[in-house]
């Protein structure tokens, strides 16, 4: 039996010692790489973990009912990745030390068991010796580190700025300036760490890669009628809102049904009802994307059919799927779209890359495949192959690539629109995809959680 599977946490009264000994057993003689992946630790310990839409909980631990059962950990899908990592390490402590009882972890409420698990989580993610080494790297002549240094140290360990501040201040006694708890909270708040991270170009893309790869089995997706209905309702509503269409599915349902039944003869098939024709086109587009059995191939030229579906219910459906034959200027864009004369040439280049990656899709990490899909999504938006409907079409093609790899499709909620567009702009102007990777990883996890909870 692997040593760490038999690790006994009940005998420990000191969380620091327990964490240090577990790390020694888990990594054996191998070198520890940072940031440590607590999700992989749970997986290696045969603990099933999932993400749930908890309202008042950070997480929970459910012990196995019998020898044939497996322990389960639930983690709040709405929390930042650094908090989710901390929760994973926290629940690992419960598995090692409290495996005979269910433990619920409310937000902001703690008892002695919870404080112990918190201390263990901090020590697992920020081991004492390595933390001291990083402090020495960023310390001033007095041996103390300021908030700017803490920001980089927190990024190195993959923890929140606040968690890193408290460990350096109270465990290590190495934080510069006042560490009185009330005053320290005020200092943290006024430092605006997230804003500072953004200015420095720091993202959590790598943390999400670790999580996604550890979560591969739970990310598998096969369309069925129930999932198809749930997803299409959510996608059509949110993607329509993404494009500025102020309508609810309830209001549009009767009109969509009429359009589906009567096509261009529908009384709603006129220019003044563009909102409803677009929704009906979305519906048809996703009937195709979510069809079963799932097709085993993918091509950049799937976008032509998708754009056709999108405009199927318009008065002039032949408009859909036609590559633009004139140059455009996109209002507010920080890039120039490809000259219409070179659109097919640029699409052919993407086709080569898509085929190369798709052939080895089962041999590479799913995070690498998703990153490829995200890059293709961005590059198609820059080519801007159609006169209209490019955003909806390229997001739909992104989902084709995901589904045909057995991964869940995604939809972007209106409240996520700004972050998504900001990340696209960073890719446009700096050719840096990390922010876009982070946004898409986060949205995929949310969608996977919603789909699994509705099943």
N, C-alpha and C positions, 0 to 999 in steps of 0.2 A: 504494500500500500504506500502511496505517496505520503511523505512525512506530514505535509501541511494539512492533509485531509484528517489526520488524527490529532491535530493540534487541540489541546485542551485549555480553554480560556478561563474556566471557572476558578482555577487555583490562583489567578493573579488578582492582586489588590492594587497594583500600580499600573495604570494604562500605558505609561511611557515604556515600562519594561515589557509589558505584554506586546505592544506594537513592535518594539525592537526585536523581540524573540520571534514573533511571527514573520517579520521581514527576513530574518536570518534563515528561517526554515523554508519560507516560500521561494526565496531566490537562491538558496543553498550557497554554493561558492561562486555563483554568477554575479556579474556586476549589475547593480541596480541602475536602470535608466529612468530618467525623469522627463516629464511628469509620470508618476506611478499611475497605473490604470486600475482603479478599484472595481470597475465593472468586470474586467477580465478575472480579477481575484474572485469575485462572486461566482462567475461562471466556472472557474477552475475548482471551486469548492462545491460544485454541483448545486448551487443555489439558483433557482429561476428568478430572474428579475424582470419587471415590466414597469411601464410608465402609465400613471393614471391621473385623471383630472381631479385630484384631491382639492378640497376647498380649505381645510384647516390643518392638514397634515403635511409634514415634510416627507414622511415615509412610514412604512410599517414592515414588521417581520412576522411571518406566519410559519410556525414550525411544522415539520411533517407529521401527519396523523399516524403513520405506521412505517415499518421498514421499507415498504414499497413506494412510499410517498417521498416527495422532494420538498424542501423548504422553499418558501416564496418570499420575495421582497418586492414591495411596491414603492415607487419613487414618484414624487410630484412632477408631472410633465410641465407645469407652469413656472417652475423655478429656473434660475440661471444655471448654466452648465457647471459652474464652479460649485454651486450649492448641491446640485444633483450628484456630483462626484463626492462631495463631503457626506451626503446622505448615504451613498453606496458604501463608503468606508464605515460610517456610523452603524449601518445595518449589518455589515460584516462582523462588527464587534458583538452585536446581539446574537448572530449565528454562532460565534465562537464561545460566547459566555452565557447566553440566555436561551439556548436552543430548545429548551423544554417548555417554553411559554411564548405566547403571542405578545408582541411589544408594539404599541402604537406610539408614534412620535409626533405630537402636536406642534404646530408652529408657535414658538414663543413660550412654551410651557415645558419645564424640565423637573425631573426628580433626580435622585442620586444615580439611578441606573442610566439616565439620559446624559448626565454630566460626565459619567465615566466613558460612555460611548463617544461623546463629543471629543474628549481628551484623546481617546484612542484614535479617532479619525484624524485629528490634527497631527498626531505623532506618526501615523501611517503615511499620510500625504506629505508631511514635512519632517522627515527623520532628523533627530537632534544633531547628529554629526554633520550631515549634509547642509542643514540649515545654518549651522555655525560657519561652515566653509563659505556659504554665500554671503552671510553677514560680513565676514572678513573682507570679502571682495568689494563690498559697497560701503564699508564703514569709513568714518572720518578718523582723524588722529586720536580721538578719544575712544575709539572702538565701537561707537554708536552709529546707527544707520537712520537716515531721515526718510520721510515719506516717499520721496522720489526713488530712493533705493529699494524701499519695500515694494513699490509698484513692479519693478523688474524681478524681484525675488518671488513675489506672488505669481507672476507669469511663468517663471521657471518651474515652480511646483504645481501649477495648474489649480491654484486655490484663489478664493476671493481676496481682495485687498484687505478687507476687514479681518478675516480669519488670520491672515499673515501678520497684520499689525498686532493683534492680541497675542499671538504666540511669541512674537519677537519681544513685545513689551513685558509680558508677565512670566513666560517660561524661560526666555533667554535673558531678560533684563538688558536688552541692547537697543531699545528704541530711544532716539534722540528727543529731547524736550519732554514736556509734561506727559505723564502716563496715568494720571488720576482718571478713573473710568468715565465719569460724566464729561469731563473736559475732553477726554480722548474721543468720545463719540462725536462731540461737536467738531473736533479737528478733522475726523474722518469725513464727516458730511460736507464740510466746507472745502475739502481737498478735491472733490469731484473726480474720483479715480476713473470712472468709466469714460468721462470726457477726455481725461489725460491719456488713457489707453488709445482712444480713437485718434487723437492728434499724433501719437507716436506710431500709428499704424499697426498696433498690436491687435490680434484677433484670437478667437478661440477655435479656429478651424481645425487645428491639430487635435484638440481635446475631443471635438466631435468625431473626427476620424477614428480615434481610439474607441469611442463609445459605439459608433455605427458598426465597426468591425467586430466588436464583442457581442453585438446584438443581432448578428446576421440571421440566425435561425428564426428569431421572432419577427424579422423584417420580411419574411417570405410572404408573397401575395399571389393569390389565385382568385380571379373574378368569379362571383356568383351573383344570382339575381338580387339578393338582399344587399350585398356590398355595392353592386352596380347602382341600385336605387339610392342608397345613402350617399354614395360619393357623387353621383351626378347631380343630385339636388344641391349638395353643398358647393360643388364646383361651379355649376352654372350660375348659382346665385352670386357667389363671391367673385368669379371671374367677370361677370357682367358688371358688378359694382366696381371692379378694378378699372374697367373701361369707362366709368362714369355713367353707367346706365342705372338710374334711380328707380328700381322696380323690385318687388318681391316676387318669389315664385308663386305665392298664393294668388297674387293679382294677375299674374301672367298665365296661369295654368290653363284656363279656358281658351285663351287666345292661342297658346302653343298647341293645344289639342286640335283646334280648328285648322291651324296651319299644317299640322302633320297630316291631317285627313284630306285636306283640299289643295295642298300645295299652292301653286301660283293662282289658283282660282279662289283662294280664301279672301274673304272681305277685308282681312287685315293685311293682305299682301300689297301694301302701298307704301310710298316713301315716308308718310307721316307716322307709320307704325314700325319704324326701323328698330326700335328697342325690342319689340316682340319677335321680329324676324331674326334678329341676332340671337335671341334666347333659343328659338327653335333650331337655328343652325348649330348652336352649341350642343343641343340635345342630340342631334343627328351625328355630330362629330364624335361624341363620346359613346354613342351606341357602337360606332366602329372601333374606337380605341379599346373598349372593354368587352369586345366580342370574345366568345369562347368557341373552340379552343384557341388559346393565345397563339398567334403566329410566331414562327421561329426565325423570322428575319426582320431586318430593319434597314431603311434606306433614307438618305436625305430627301429623296423625292417623294417620300410619304407626305411631306408638307404640302405638295400640290393637291393631293386628295383631301387633306384636312381643310385647306382653304376653300376647296369646292364645296365641301359639306357645310362650311360656315355660311356660305351664301346661297345655299340650296333653296331657301324659301323667299329670297328676294325677287322682285319683279323681273330682274334680268340675271338669272342664276349663272349664265355663261360668263359673267364677270369674275366669278370665283375660280381660283386655281391658275389664273393667268399671270405669268411673270411680267412685272412692270416693264413698260417700254418708254419710260421717260425718267428723268432725274428728279429727285425730290429733296426738299430741305425740311427736316423735322424740327418743328418749333421746340426750343428749349434743349435740344440735344447737344452734347459736348463732342460730337463726332460727325463726320460726313459719311452718308451712306454710300455704298459701292455704286459706281457709274453703271447704269442699266446695261451697257454693252458688255460688262464683265461679270454679270450676275451668275450666269450658268458656269462660267469658268471657276468662280469662287465656290459655288456649290459643289462642283466636281472635286475640288480640293478637300472639302469637308467630307465628301462621300468616301474618299480613300481613308481618311482618319477614322471615320465611323466604322467602316468595315474592318479595319485593322484591330480596333479595340473590341468590337463585337465578337470577332472570332476567338478572342482569348478571355471573354467575359467571365467564364467559370474558373479561370486560373488566376485572376487578379483579385485583390481585396475589393470588397464592394464599395469601400470609400473611394478607391481609385476610379472605379467605374462611374460612380456618381459625379465625381469631380470632372471626368471627361464629359458627361452629359451636360453639366453646368457650363463648361467652356463652349460646347457646341451651341447651347442655347444663346449664349452671349454673342457668339460670332454670327449666328443667323440674324439676330436683331440688328447687327451692324451692316450685314448685307442688305437687309430689308427687301426681300425678293418680290413682295406684292405691293400693289398700290394701297391696299387697306387690309386690316385684320392681321397684321404681322405679329403683334403681341400675343393675341389669342392663339394664333396658329403655332408659334414657336413654343408657347407653354404647353400646348397639346402634344407637340412632337417630343418635348421633354418627357411627358408621361408615357408616350409610346415606348421610348427607349428604356424607361424604368420598368414598365410592366413586362416587357419582353425579356427582361433579365430576372423576372420573378420578384421585383421590388414594388412596394406600394406607390401608387400615383400620389400627386400632391396638388393642393390648391392653396392659393395665397389669399388670406383674409384681408379685408379692407384695412384693418388696423396694422397689418404687416406690410402694406403697400409702400410706405415711405422708406422703411428699412431696405426693402427689396430694390426699389428704384435708386436709393443712395448707393447700394452695393454695385448695381449695374454701372452707375456713373464712375465709381472708383475703377472698375474694370475698363470702362471706356477711356478714361483719362490717364490712368497709371499702368494699365495692363497688368494689374494685380487682382487676382481672383479670390484671395483669402476671405474677404468680407462676404463675397457672393457665395462661396462654399459654406461659410458659417450660417448664413441666412437659409440656404436651401436645406442643409442638414437639419437645422432646427425645425423647419416647416415639415420636413419628411417625418421626423419623430412625432410631431403633433398629429399629423394625418394618420400615421400608423396607429397611434394610441386611440384616436377617434374611431377608426375603422374596426380595430380589435374589440373595443368596448361596445360597439353597436352590433357585433356578430353574435 
